């Protein structure tokens, strides 16, 4: 009789393991399907639309930078935060962030002001050695945090200006 009980127990244990394995497999398939159907978002284009000096000291400047965000996607982008850095002539000179929620329409634009802390002294020295009337390259890079579980999208824009 003991042999029968252990055989029944072994079959029950095998059935439980089989059911658990099947459940785990189904969960993994579901997660993979969700990832496959998740929207593939193109990085938005972010550019500097304006700049205003709020206060300035020798080594630190506080600026208000107006950014323009263009959404190239077929769906709205529910932005909850944005952080970025600005490089001028290859040197990191400023960093900023924005933490107010807004929605960028599909194939639309949004403009907003951000507060930036900068160290333009080193950039000015670089600009003084730059040939006048030539374009100075800058790079704007960062990450946009989205709502609705869409995660974070990196962005990077290269442009130039004449000093």
Number of C-alpha atoms within 10 A of each C-alpha: 6 7 8 9 10 11 12 12 12 12 12 12 12 12 12 12 12 12 12 12 12 12 12 12 12 12 12 12 12 12 12 12 11 11 11 10 9 10 12 10 14 13 17 23 15 22 19 16 13 12 14 11 11 12 11 14 10 8 10 15 17 17 20 18 19 17 17 18 18 19 22 18 18 13 14 14 24 17 20 17 17 20 16 19 19 23 17 22 17 13 14 18 19 20 18 18 18 17 12 10 13 15 15 19 17 14 14 16 16 14 15 15 17 17 16 21 18 20 18 20 15 13 17 13 10 15 15 10 8 14 10 11 9 11 14 18 14 19 18 21 18 19 18 21 19 19 15 9 7 15 9 17 15 15 16 17 15 13 13 13 11 9 13
